[in-house]
C-alpha cells in the first residue's frame, strides 16, 4: 500500500475500485486508496475495514457480479456504487448488497454517511432477530441454525460434539420473592458466568425463559464430564444482585453427537430428555444421554411400517383453514399429513416425517400428498365450497426440494388433477432456502412464473441472509408459532413479530401467523398489521368434509 489506511469510526478508510478501466479522481476524504481489482479490495477491507466504493460508467453484468461477490465475501462491508450514468431503477444493485447507488461526483461525505447508517440498521435488525435482548446471547432460532451447522460438520469430520441444555432450578421463586427486574438481573449474571467459562468457538444461547444451551464441538481431548462440571461449578457461589446474594442451582441434560445419526431436532430432543432425567433425580445435577431411548427403538419399527402404510390406507390428509386477520375472509387451507398406525394409533408427524426423510420415502409420500390435496381442492372449487381466489398450501421437505426436475413434477400433478397453479401455494422452510439458494431461485422462479405461490414456512427459526431473501421469488412469510404463543405478554416476541411483518411488507410480501390460539394474540397481530392467520383459535386441522362449514363461518 502506498498510503496508510488507518481509520476511525468517524473517518473510515475509503477503498476505491474502478471497473471501467479509466482513472477516477479520488475525493479528498480522510484515508483512501485506489485498487485495480476486487480481490485487492477484499484483502484491504479485511485488514483495515472501511467503505468500499465501486465506480463504473453504467450498470453492467460485471458490476452486478462484483457487488454480489463483495456482499457474499465480506458481508460486513459498506458498499457504495458510483456510476457515470444511473439506471432507471438502482434497486437491483441494492438487492445484490450495495447500500447506496449514486452518480460519480456526488457529495461523498453525505453518501457515505447514508450508506453507513443503512448498514448499521441492517446489523441492528440482524442482531434483534437472532440475539436475545436481555443477555445478548444467541437466541433460539440462531441456536437451532448453528446446531444444524455443527451437526453437519460433525457428520463429515466425526469430530467431537456435545449439546448441553441447562435449566435454572426454582427460578420462579426468585421472581416471586425479589421481582422480575431482579430475575432479569440474575439471568444476565448467569449468562456472564457461562460466557466466561465457554470458548469462543462454542455456541452459548438462551433458548427459553430460564434455559440456556451450549454447543461444544472439537473438545480437544477434554471429556464431556469435565466440561459439564465446569459449567455446573458456576452455580456453587452466590450471584450478587442489588437485592443481595442469591443462590440458584441448575440441572443439565447432555447429548453426544456420536450417539445420533438424526437431524438437529433429534439431538435437541434427546438432550431435553436427559435434562428431564436430571430434574427427576432432584436437580443440581447433570445427566448424559448415553443409552438408547424407547423412542429410538420404536423408530426402527416405524421404518418398516411406513413402507406399507400408504398402500394400506393408513396415511391421510387433514386441512387447517387460513383466514384474514379479521376472520371475515377464507383464504385457503394447509394440507397436513397424518398417520394412524394399526397398533400405535395416531403417530405424530414430528416422529414419522423425519423417518420418511431418512429412508427416502418422503419423495413418494410428498407426491401423493400433493396429488390428494390438489384433487380435493379442485373438487371444492367445482361445487363452490371454497372461493375461487383461495389456495391450498402443501409443504415441501428438504429431500423433496433436492429432487431432480421438481418443478416439472409439480406442474405435472397440477395438470393431472386439473387444479390451476394459481390455487396452489408451496411451503418451504427458511433453512432449506438458505442451504440451496441457487437451486431455490431456479426452481421457484419456474413455479412462480406458472402461477404457483411460494411461502417461507417457520420464518424466524433459521438464519436467513436478508440479501438472499430479497432475491428469492416468494409471496408469503409465515411467522413461526414460537413467536406467536406469548406475543400478547412477551415484548421480545412482539418486537420480533413486528420486525418480520415490517420486513415482509417492505418486500411486498404477505404475512401469515401460525399457531394463533387466543383472542389476545390475534388482537396483537391485527395491531401489528399481520395479513392472515391459522391456528386453533379459528380451527384445528380437520377432515375434508368439515371444511365447507368452516368456510361458511367467514361470511
NORSULHU-V174486 format. One record per residue. N is the residue number from 0. SS is DSSP state (@ for helix, = for strand, . for the rest). Layout:
N_SS / N_SS
This chain:
0_. / 1_. / 2_. / 3_. / 4_. / 5_. / 6_. / 7_. / 8_. / 9_. / 10_. / 11_. / 12_. / 13_= / 14_= / 15_= / 16_= / 17_= / 18_. / 19_. / 20_. / 21_. / 22_. / 23_. / 24_. / 25_. / 26_. / 27_. / 28_. / 29_. / 30_. / 31_= / 32_= / 33_= / 34_= / 35_. / 36_. / 37_@ / 38_@ / 39_@ / 40_@ / 41_@ / 42_@ / 43_@ / 44_@ / 45_@ / 46_@ / 47_@ / 48_. / 49_. / 50_= / 51_= / 52_= / 53_= / 54_= / 55_= / 56_. / 57_. / 58_. / 59_. / 60_@ / 61_@ / 62_@ / 63_@ / 64_@ / 65_@ / 66_@ / 67_@ / 68_@ / 69_@ / 70_@ / 71_@ / 72_@ / 73_. / 74_. / 75_. / 76_. / 77_= / 78_= / 79_= / 80_= / 81_= / 82_= / 83_. / 84_. / 85_. / 86_. / 87_. / 88_. / 89_. / 90_@ / 91_@ / 92_@ / 93_@ / 94_@ / 95_@ / 96_. / 97_. / 98_. / 99_= / 100_= / 101_= / 102_= / 103_. / 104_. / 105_. / 106_. / 107_@ / 108_@ / 109_@ / 110_@ / 111_@ / 112_@ / 113_@ / 114_@ / 115_@ / 116_@ / 117_@ / 118_@ / 119_@ / 120_@ / 121_@ / 122_@ / 123_@ / 124_@ / 125_@ / 126_@ / 127_@ / 128_@ / 129_@ / 130_= / 131_. / 132_. / 133_. / 134_. / 135_. / 136_. / 137_= / 138_. / 139_@ / 140_@ / 141_@ / 142_@ / 143_@ / 144_@ / 145_@ / 146_@ / 147_@ / 148_@ / 149_@ / 150_@ / 151_@ / 152_@ / 153_@ / 154_@ / 155_@ / 156_@ / 157_. / 158_. / 159_. / 160_= / 161_= / 162_= / 163_= / 164_= / 165_= / 166_= / 167_= / 168_. / 169_. / 170_@ / 171_@ / 172_@ / 173_@ / 174_@ / 175_@ / 176_@ / 177_@ / 178_. / 179_@ / 180_@ / 181_@ / 182_@ / 183_@ / 184_@ / 185_@ / 186_@ / 187_@ / 188_@ / 189_@ / 190_@ / 191_@ / 192_@ / 193_@ / 194_@ / 195_@ / 196_. / 197_. / 198_. / 199_. / 200_. / 201_. / 202_= / 203_= / 204_= / 205_= / 206_= / 207_= / 208_. / 209_. / 210_= / 211_= / 212_= / 213_= / 214_= / 215_= / 216_= / 217_. / 218_. / 219_. / 220_. / 221_. / 222_. / 223_@ / 224_@ / 225_@ / 226_@ / 227_@ / 228_@ / 229_@ / 230_@ / 231_@ / 232_@ / 233_. / 234_. / 235_. / 236_. / 237_. / 238_= / 239_= / 240_= / 241_. / 242_. / 243_= / 244_= / 245_= / 246_. / 247_. / 248_. / 249_= / 250_= / 251_= / 252_= / 253_= / 254_= / 255_= / 256_@ / 257_@ / 258_@ / 259_. / 260_. / 261_. / 262_. / 263_@ / 264_@ / 265_@ / 266_@ / 267_@ / 268_@ / 269_@ / 270_@ / 271_@ / 272_@ / 273_@ / 274_@ / 275_@ / 276_@ / 277_@ / 278_@ / 279_@ / 280_. / 281_. / 282_. / 283_. / 284_. / 285_= / 286_= / 287_= / 288_. / 289_. / 290_. / 291_. / 292_. / 293_@ / 294_@ / 295_@ / 296_@ / 297_@ / 298_@ / 299_@ / 300_@ / 301_@ / 302_@ / 303_@ / 304_@ / 305_@ / 306_@ / 307_@ / 308_@ / 309_. / 310_. / 311_. / 312_. / 313_. / 314_= / 315_= / 316_= / 317_= / 318_= / 319_= / 320_= / 321_= / 322_= / 323_= / 324_. / 325_. / 326_. / 327_. / 328_. / 329_= / 330_= / 331_= / 332_= / 333_= / 334_= / 335_= / 336_= / 337_= / 338_= / 339_= / 340_= / 341_. / 342_. / 343_. / 344_= / 345_= / 346_= / 347_. / 348_@ / 349_@ / 350_@ / 351_@ / 352_@ / 353_@ / 354_@ / 355_@ / 356_@ / 357_@ / 358_@ / 359_. / 360_. / 361_@ / 362_@ / 363_@ / 364_@ / 365_@ / 366_@ / 367_@ / 368_@ / 369_@ / 370_@ / 371_@ / 372_@ / 373_@ / 374_@ / 375_@ / 376_@ / 377_@ / 378_@ / 379_@ / 380_@ / 381_@ / 382_. / 383_. / 384_. / 385_. / 386_. / 387_. / 388_. / 389_. / 390_= / 391_= / 392_= / 393_= / 394_= / 395_. / 396_. / 397_@ / 398_@ / 399_@ / 400_@ / 401_. / 402_. / 403_. / 404_. / 405_@ / 406_@ / 407_@ / 408_@ / 409_@ / 410_@ / 411_@ / 412_@ / 413_@ / 414_@ / 415_@ / 416_@ / 417_. / 418_. / 419_. / 420_@ / 421_@ / 422_@ / 423_= / 424_= / 425_= / 426_= / 427_= / 428_= / 429_@ / 430_@ / 431_@ / 432_@ / 433_@ / 434_@ / 435_. / 436_@ / 437_@ / 438_@ / 439_@ / 440_@ / 441_@ / 442_@ / 443_@ / 444_@ / 445_@ / 446_@ / 447_@ / 448_@ / 449_@ / 450_. / 451_. / 452_= / 453_= / 454_= / 455_= / 456_= / 457_= / 458_= / 459_. / 460_. / 461_. / 462_. / 463_. / 464_. / 465_@ / 466_@ / 467_@ / 468_@ / 469_@ / 470_@ / 471_. / 472_. / 473_. / 474_. / 475_= / 476_= / 477_= / 478_= / 479_. / 480_@ / 481_@ / 482_@ / 483_. / 484_. / 485_. / 486_. / 487_. / 488_. / 489_. / 490_@ / 491_@ / 492_@ / 493_@ / 494_@ / 495_@ / 496_@ / 497_@ / 498_@ / 499_@ / 500_@ / 501_@ / 502_@ / 503_@ / 504_@ / 505_@ / 506_. / 507_. / 508_. / 509_= / 510_= / 511_= / 512_= / 513_. / 514_. / 515_. / 516_. / 517_. / 518_@ / 519_@ / 520_@ / 521_@ / 522_@ / 523_@ / 524_@ / 525_@ / 526_@ / 527_@ / 528_. / 529_. / 530_. / 531_= / 532_= / 533_. / 534_. / 535_. / 536_. / 537_. / 538_. / 539_. / 540_. / 541_= / 542_. / 543_@ / 544_@ / 545_@ / 546_@ / 547_@ / 548_@ / 549_@ / 550_@ / 551_@ / 552_. / 553_. / 554_.
